[in-house]
Amino acid sequence: MPQFHPPAGKSDAPLDLQAHEHRAFRRATTGRGILIVDDDPSIAESLSAVFTHSGYTVRTALSAEAAIETVAEWEPDLAILDVMLPRMNGIELAVVLRDNHPRCRLVLFSGHADTPALAEEAAKKGNFFEILSKPVHPLFMLDYVASLFAEPAAGAA
């Protein structure tokens, strides 16, 4: 059954990247590539700044189609996907990425009420994804991503 998680912590809490001393934040990130896909430029840019500041290599795309073009040239280690994208949605993009780039870890997030229905439809087709609820505090997202990197990637030999 797909999972739809409420946000962890207060999303309106001030962001102090300098003071964040959590183990995940200090983990070696050199060489880890993250693709951020969100049709809201302010969200894509904010997440890009947070992950870049934390030592990740980041690229952004404002649509699923632009994301597909990006991964044709550069394969990320992880993709953060907004579910509600124009034309191709984030779940459809996640299926494409999983099928063509099985080592790429996936994080989906959404703030729309229609997301559980899309996740349910995907599950009926055998596509199960965990979806985080927006707003997601940037420090929670950093820790969540670090925990995914601590696990072996799908498709890893």
HELIX and SHEET records of a PDB file:
HELIX    1   1 ARG A   23  ARG A   26  1                                   4    
HELIX    2   2 PRO A   41  HIS A   53  1                                  13    
HELIX    3   3 ALA A   64  GLU A   73  1                                  10    
HELIX    4   4 GLY A   90  ASN A  100  1                                  11    
HELIX    5   5 THR A  115  LYS A  124  1                                  10    
HELIX    6   6 PRO A  138  ALA A  150  1                                  13    
SHEET    1   A 6 GLN A   3  HIS A   5  0                                        
SHEET    2   A 6 GLU A 130  SER A 133  1                                        
SHEET    3   A 6 ARG A 105  SER A 110  1                                        
SHEET    4   A 6 LEU A  78  ASP A  82  1                                        
SHEET    5   A 6 GLY A  33  VAL A  37  1                                        
SHEET    6   A 6 THR A  57  ALA A  61  1                                        
END                                                                             
